[in-house]
Amino acid sequence: MKENVAAHHMLKLGLFCLLLMQGSALCLEIDMKPYWNDKIALENPHKGWYHHYPDNHINKYIIRDDSHLLDLPGMDHIYIRLAWAYLEPQEGKFNWDIIDDIINKWTQKGLKISFRISCKETSTDRIEQQFATPKWVMEAGAKGDYYRSGKQVGPDGPWEPVFDDPVFLEKLENFIQAFAQRYDGKPWIRYIDIGSFGDWGEGHTHSGSRIKYDIDQLKIHVDLYRKYFLQSQLIISDGFVWHVKNPNDRDPLHRYILNQGISYRDDSILVAGFVRNNMDTFSVRSPELFANAYRTMPTVLELQHYHAIKRDGNWVGQPGSSLLKYGKGKSGADVFRGSLKVLHATYIGYHGDAHEWLTDNPELTVELLNRCGYWYFLHHVDIPDTLRIGSKNTVNMVWENRGVAPAYYPYVLTIRLAAGRKTIDFKLQSGNRRWMPVSTDGLHREKYTVTIPNEIPPGQYELKLKLHSNQEKKDVLLALDPDLWDGEKYYTVAKVRVEK
């Protein structure tokens, strides 16, 4: 069957191009474009969808049926966003089980985990929401007050710490140290958000005191996380930089964050205020932050709560909605697509019910999955039609990355020669970390060298290939027709001769 596929492939493409290679050997120039498939969902490592759970409090965005999450194409990780108070209800006494149960369940099902632990929430329906920073911190002498939307409110309101208060910082550091000792560097961690500052950990105080902090006060929170999280990727909301008291300090703070190896997330795609003010950049307020970060670190896109977008008419631009008034004819899906490109996001979230999202947006889910992060298309494979035993043979490939970001890990390219059950594998560094999105750097031409061992018998072999992530122990799928796969998901490319 696979031999027939390979033979058909060669005939269809006219593979026997009579090109001289270094003045002697004939060359097979294999055009892969007729076998591109940009509709298949590619569930690849180090990219994809994430699901908020829990979010705000322990019962928010609960997953009603495991299949709702596991059946969503490209579901990569669970995003746990909880208040500090849930995890340290008494000083020095930690309730890790509240997140460990979630971690154990979903990592066993193949998903990864990301965290944000917040110090300020805006609800008051639970003590852990009113006092996201545990109440015992206030009782130990940390300064703070009760705020809502820029106004002081009574003691039934949400309590906001003074974010550079010495007592608050002492207790916070103790928690971050314990948190990092337990979780930093775990193989199932995608990233850790720096969530200790601002409403919901988003780096601003707009729904609370609206007090501005200067650059040195904000750096304290960056430094605390960097001090203890030495292995896992750190992420911070773009609102953290925007919030700094002196706008002239935004760029220095941004540079400081980048120099610490910290990347960004945007928590506000399709929030009405950003639709109103930032539609030229698809509701992204700070594209310049992401333009610097994405070249070396993954960035994260968070959609406004999906149910709120629908309620406010901002998914389809209903009459009276912000999107209809300010959206310049765009739908919510258009804004998602555009913001994905502006943010160069590797991880994307719909912020809502997984089953509702997929039911409403099945095709968009696959489209955005493929476009987030990297998305590899193979254009050409050029190889001598006869490979010489004991000699170095050059294989040239032309790659294209149609995603919005590079990959941040090296992937291994395996070139396989197969004759029946006999296989010869050549594991090569693919060079994939150089493959920036096509809109920035165009096509990527790679030259690989394979030396056929002397003991290999001459004859006709199938040429196959695949990319693989050693870190994730998972194949990296290409935008090629699955009919080219063999049983091990190698792509069958052509037939070649091996001779002395």
Secondary structure, 3 states (H helix, E strand, C coil): CHHHHHHHHHHHHCCCCEEEECCCEEEEEEECHHHECCCCCCCCCCCEEEEEEEECCCCCCCCCCHHHHHCCCCEEEEEEEEEHHHHCCECCECCCHHHHHHHHHHHHCCCEEEEEEECCCCCCCCHHHHCCCCHHHHHCCCCEEEEECCEECCCCCCEEECCCCHHHHHHHHHHHHHHHHHHCCCCCEEEEECCCCCHHHCCCCCCCCCCCCCHHHHHHHHHHHHHHCCCCCEEEEHHHHHCCCCHHHHHHHHHHHHHCCEEEEEEEECCHHHHHHCHHHCCCCCHHHHHHHCCCCCCEEEECCHHHHHHCCCCCCCCCCHHHHHCCCCCHHHHHHHHHHHHCCCEEECCCCHHHHHHHCHHHHHHHHHHCCCCEEEEEEEEECEEEECCEEEEEEEEEECCCCCCCCCCEEEEEEEECCEEEEEEEECCHHHCCCHHHHCCEEEEEEEEECCCCCCEEEEEEEEEEECCCCEEECCCECHHHECCCCCEEEEEEEEEC
